[in-house]
Amino acid sequence: MAGGSKRYSRNNSNGNFQSLPERGPVESLIYWRDVKKSGIVFGAGLITLVAISCFSVISVFAYLSLLTLVGTVAFRIYKSVTQAVQKTNDGHPFKEYLELDLTLSQEKVQHIAGVAVAHINGFTAELRRLFLVEDIIDSIKFGVILWVFTYIGAWFNGMTLVILAFVSLFTLPKVYENNKQSIDTYLDLVRNKLTEITDKIRVALPIGNKKPVAAAESEKDK
């Protein structure tokens, strides 16, 4: 495989190794391709979020930064003493990270900005369509979702929802990947049932039906 990338596999139900699809660096963390890296990121992120829910963001940022700084300084001193005692010249212990290119190119910034603007425009257009009842069925669905959110907001605060979302981000994708076939089967059943109910509602509510332009023009001619 090009670039020296790793190929991950798992045992399937028959006990044989099954090759897993390749993922990007972020997706690899979410799908636990490297358990050690994913565990470190998940644990550190969860501890940070729990700390933010108990203390102010400024305090958490200051303490985490101070803890990181103490750790790097202590490690730097330790490596310097070790090199002096062993009379070696291994160089700076963080040389690999100091040489990393963290700069953002103009093309990358423009690409990110373009993607963000496209999503914002799409989100704004969708909200306008729902609130101004372009399609009454979609607006009713949106109203039901908002109604459910009122209960979720009463049960959980914002930080709790963020923690739950973070935990779900590191668990649900992996659960879905391991049980994709059975989950897709149930999702198709639910989707077909919702489509059936939606079609019945559309028939019962003529205001939600959209006539094709050609049909509207033919009726106008009559």
C-alpha positions in Angstrom: 0.0 0.0 0.0 1.3 3.4 -1.0 2.6 5.8 1.6 3.3 3.1 4.2 -0.3 3.3 5.5 -1.5 0.4 7.6 -4.2 -2.0 6.6 -6.5 -3.0 9.5 -8.5 -6.1 9.9 -10.8 -7.9 12.3 -12.3 -11.3 13.0 -15.7 -11.8 11.4 -18.4 -14.1 12.6 -16.7 -17.1 10.9 -13.4 -16.5 12.8 -11.7 -15.3 9.6 -9.9 -12.0 9.2 -11.9 -9.4 7.3 -10.2 -6.3 5.9 -11.5 -3.0 7.2 -12.0 0.0 4.9 -9.3 2.7 4.9 -10.1 5.9 6.9 -8.6 9.3 7.2 -6.6 10.3 10.3 -9.7 11.7 12.1 -11.9 8.8 11.0 -9.2 6.3 12.1 -9.5 7.7 15.6 -13.3 7.5 15.6 -13.3 3.9 14.3 -10.6 2.8 16.7 -8.2 1.6 14.1 -5.3 2.2 16.6 -6.8 1.4 20.0 -3.9 3.1 21.8 -4.3 6.4 20.0 -8.0 6.4 20.1 -8.0 5.6 23.8 -5.7 8.5 24.6 -7.7 11.0 22.5 -11.0 9.7 23.9 -9.8 9.7 27.5 -8.2 13.1 27.3 -11.2 14.6 25.5 -13.7 13.1 28.0 -11.7 14.3 31.0 -11.5 17.8 29.5 -15.2 18.0 28.9 -16.1 16.7 32.3 -13.7 19.2 33.9 -15.3 22.0 31.8 -18.7 21.0 33.1 -17.4 21.3 36.7 -15.1 24.3 36.4 -14.8 27.4 34.2 -13.2 27.0 30.7 -10.4 29.4 31.6 -9.5 27.4 34.7 -9.5 24.1 32.8 -7.4 25.6 29.9 -4.9 27.1 32.4 -4.5 23.9 34.4 -4.2 21.7 31.4 -1.7 24.0 29.8 0.3 24.2 33.0 0.3 20.5 33.4 1.4 20.0 29.8 4.2 22.6 30.2 5.4 21.0 33.5 5.5 17.6 31.7 7.4 18.9 28.7 9.9 20.8 30.8 10.5 17.8 33.1 11.0 15.5 30.1 13.4 18.0 28.4 15.5 18.2 31.6 15.5 14.4 32.0 16.6 13.9 28.4 19.3 16.6 28.8 20.7 15.0 31.9 20.6 11.5 30.3 22.5 12.7 27.3 25.1 14.4 29.5 25.6 11.3 31.7 25.7 8.9 28.7 27.7 11.4 26.6 25.4 11.1 23.7 24.1 13.7 21.3 20.6 12.8 20.4 19.5 16.4 20.0 16.3 18.0 21.1 13.7 15.4 22.4 10.9 17.2 20.6 12.8 17.8 17.4 10.3 15.8 15.3 7.4 17.9 16.5 9.2 21.2 16.3 9.9 20.5 12.6 6.2 19.8 11.8 4.7 22.3 9.3 1.7 23.8 11.0 1.2 26.7 8.6 -2.0 27.0 6.6 -1.6 27.7 3.0 -3.8 30.4 1.3 -5.4 27.7 -0.9 -6.3 25.6 2.2 -7.9 28.6 4.0 -9.9 29.5 0.9 -11.0 25.9 0.5 -12.2 25.7 4.1 -13.9 29.1 3.9 -15.7 28.0 0.7 -16.9 24.8 2.3 -18.1 26.7 5.4 -19.9 29.3 3.3 -21.6 26.6 1.2 -22.8 24.8 4.4 -24.0 28.1 5.9 -25.9 29.0 2.8 -27.5 25.6 2.6 -28.5 25.6 6.2 -30.0 29.1 5.9 -32.0 28.1 2.8 -33.3 25.0 4.5 -34.4 26.9 7.6 -36.2 29.5 5.4 -37.9 26.6 3.6 -39.1 25.0 6.8 -40.2 28.1 8.7 -42.0 29.6 5.7 -43.8 26.2 5.1 -42.7 25.5 1.5 -43.7 21.9 2.1 -46.1 21.5 5.0 -45.1 17.9 5.7 -41.4 18.8 6.1 -42.4 21.7 8.3 -44.5 19.4 10.5 -41.6 17.0 10.8 -39.4 20.0 11.8 -41.9 21.0 14.4 -41.9 17.5 15.9 -38.1 17.6 16.1 -38.2 21.0 17.8 -40.8 19.7 20.2 -38.6 16.7 21.1 -35.7 19.1 21.6 -37.7 21.0 24.3 -37.8 17.8 26.4 -34.1 17.1 25.7 -33.3 20.6 26.8 -35.4 20.1 30.0 -33.6 16.9 30.8 -30.0 17.8 30.0 -27.9 21.0 30.0 -25.7 22.1 27.0 -22.5 20.6 28.5 -24.1 17.3 29.2 -25.3 17.1 25.6 -21.8 17.9 24.4 -20.3 15.1 26.5 -23.0 12.6 25.2 -22.3 13.7 21.7 -18.5 13.2 22.2 -19.0 9.7 23.7 -21.4 8.8 20.8 -18.9 10.0 18.3 -16.4 7.4 19.6 -18.9 4.6 20.0 -21.8 4.7 17.5 -19.7 4.6 14.3 -17.8 1.6 15.5 -21.0 -0.2 16.6 -22.5 0.6 13.2 -19.4 -0.7 11.4 -19.5 -4.0 13.3 -23.2 -4.5 12.9 -23.8 -2.7 9.6 -25.9 -5.4 7.9 -28.5 -5.9 10.7 -28.7 -2.2 11.5 -29.2 -1.3 7.8 -32.1 -3.9 7.7 -33.9 -2.2 10.6 -33.2 1.3 9.3 -34.7 0.3 5.9 -37.8 -1.0 7.7 -38.2 2.3 9.7 -37.5 4.4 6.6 -40.1 2.5 4.5 -42.7 2.9 7.3 -42.0 6.6 7.6 -42.3 7.0 3.9 -45.6 5.2 3.9 -47.0 7.4 6.7 -45.7 10.5 5.0 -47.4 9.6 1.7 -50.7 9.0 3.5 -50.4 12.4 5.2 -49.7 14.1 1.9 -52.8 12.6 0.4 -54.9 13.7 3.4 -53.5 17.2 3.2 -53.8 18.6 -0.3 -52.0 21.8 0.8 -48.8 19.7 1.1 -49.0 18.4 -2.4 -46.9 20.1 -5.1 -48.3 20.0 -8.6 -45.8 19.8 -11.4 -45.4 23.0 -13.4 -46.6 21.3 -16.7 -49.8 20.1 -14.9 -50.4 23.5 -13.5 -50.0 25.1 -16.9 -52.4 22.6 -18.5 -55.0 23.3 -15.9 -54.6 27.1 -16.5 -55.1 26.6 -20.2 -58.4 24.7 -19.5 
